[in-house]
Amino acid sequence: MHRVYQFDVCAFLVLCIIIFSMIVRRLLKGRANRMFLLLVIIILSCTVMDMLSVAPLKALSGGAPWIRISASYGYYLIHAMILPVYSIFIGLVSGTWYVYMQGNVKAKILFSVPFFINILMIVINPFNHWIMSFRGGQYHRGPHVWTIYAIAFFYLLFTFSYLVKHKETIDRSRMIAFTSIYPITLLAAVVQYFMPSHLLEMFALTTSLLILMFFVIKPEETLDAVSGAHNITAFKNDTKKLYFEGNTGSILLIKIKNDNSLVTLYGLNAHQNVVRKAVSRMERVFKERGSKGYLYSIYYLSYGLFAILMTGEYDPDKLCEDIENALSKPIRLGDVGFSFENSLCFLDIPKDIRTHEELMSFVDTYDKSEVESGSIIYSNLGEKDKIRFKFDIDKYIERGFANDNFKVYFQPIYSIKQKRFISAEALLRLIDDEIGFISPALFIPAAEKSGAIYQIGDFVIDSVFRFIRDHDLEKLGLEYIEINISTMQCMKEDFVENVKKKMREYGISNKSFNFEITETASDFLQDVLSRTVTKLHNAGIEFAIDDYGTGYSNLQRILQEPIKIIKLDKSLADDIANVRTRAVLMSTMQMITAIGAESVIEGVETKETAEWFIANRCDYIQGYYYARPMPENEFVDFIRSSNAAG
């Protein structure tokens, strides 16, 4: 009987393209991707066997019947693996396979027994010819070949019921892709059963693989284009599966503390190159450790924050040491070398963090926290330190208002020209009864997210206005107090009217305070904030740009707005030994003076730094060298004694 094998040829070519695509697109990471590749290889092998069993082989001696016979047996043996492997692939994508099988003896028997029956029937076929036989070099179906189809149908039902049972773990597009195999392969199997000369099954399976390739194996959703590592979406999905499966693992969080300085000093292109090199160095650490029965995945979660998810046994101290050593080696950027300042945190999952929600909250907290450089093994921390790393910040904000834990501190600002303190910046502090000081870098973003920032903003304005009312600034030698406000506050339509109302209530002058917004917030000046800034300026209230040098704004655009003061970020003072930084600072201060604004350098901590800015005609200096932030009463005493002595 002449058999049409051209569909197998098409399937073979498409399957080769799929394998090539996976290699080129680097889709070999992760258990699900590797299982998909195994499935493709199995179907490719099955397709080759199918072709060898029917294709014209007249060039070989006698038509080479032994090749046909061997290929037929190979076809059935390999074919028996397709649907079981497909079932495992679905389970890995949904993150439910190990949970489903772990300790479930019935499930293991149900899944395994039909497979072994299938294999056994093929192995004993040479003795009973139940599946197939060759007579006169021609293939003939055996009387019980239907059992092969019945077992295949069983696995189709198994995977379908599995999909239905775990449908909550699979999104809609993937569910459609997974179920597409049923109508396609069933139709092909029916046609091939009644029309044995048309070999459609491998082509149908290949078509299903293409659908899976488009809708399930989607690297753009899981890979970060800049670093080449997995992205935060993949991290969320993979860690969620880890918890759902009930497996154990480890997570190493790596925070590059000076990542922002890299962007500021060298630009985004250099930053991208350095990030790629950092990922490459992490991968090299694991490759050099060799294969010891563990798996790992590297994720780039946000600017300066990486995570490594690992399964297997690790020595936390040794691993942290290896990663730290790999990242600490300088990376060349033109004529200079850049070295990372790293902080690492090693977690055992789920021992250290019990739920996926807690894990994501911890990662967010760790990202925003001022963590010291070095390695932290979370399990070695005391309970108090663990609380500092892992908490529900909204709870502490709420408790801060209930227990009067929010305090306003004041940090004096020194005037170089007048040689005394002429102003101060009001700084909000949250000092919890349980864990002590909580950094504004943690609670301010959380407050903006929850909406508590409006209550916090009103608290700060009321506290400063009350201070101005209760103390005669002129007698203290002060001209004004600076108040930080958030972008969200400025976006409220009634913000300006509320400020005017509070001024009338406290009876204070518009010259006794000014508002600060960060440079990154000024990115919105041309749109939303511009109207607010203009209205406040028309009411006689001045504005300052804080943290200049940390974002991507340019001075020309910022100064299109009525800004009185430009505050240069602490990172610039810290890098004063760098010749390029000094050149940038001198040029920036000259430009600020030229357009009639005033310059303040923040974060000055040494005499040498202060003397350099004095020599180069900065207007004001703020930092620990002159004074730390202080509570109200301590601040008043300090100002009285300092300005009186001056």
NORQUI-V139622 format. One record per helix or strand of 3 or more residues. SS is the DSSP state (hx for helix, st for strand). FROM is the first residue (numbers start at 1). TO is the last residue. If there is no record, write none. Layout:
SS_FROM_TO + SS_FROM_TO
This chain:
hx_6_24 + hx_31_54 + hx_61_63 + hx_65_94 + hx_97_101 + hx_105_123 + hx_125_128 + st_132_135 + st_138_141 + hx_146_165 + hx_167_169 + hx_172_194 + hx_201_215 + hx_219_222 + hx_232_245 + st_249_256 + hx_259_266 + hx_268_289 + st_295_302 + st_305_311 + hx_316_328 + st_331_333 + st_336_338 + st_342_349 + hx_356_368 + st_374_377 + hx_378_380 + hx_383_389 + hx_393_402 + st_406_415 + st_420_432 + st_436_438 + hx_440_450 + hx_453_470 + hx_473_476 + st_480_484 + hx_487_491 + hx_495_506 + st_513_518 + hx_521_538 + st_542_548 + hx_555_558 + st_565_568 + hx_570_574 + hx_579_594 + st_598_601 + hx_607_615 + hx_632_645
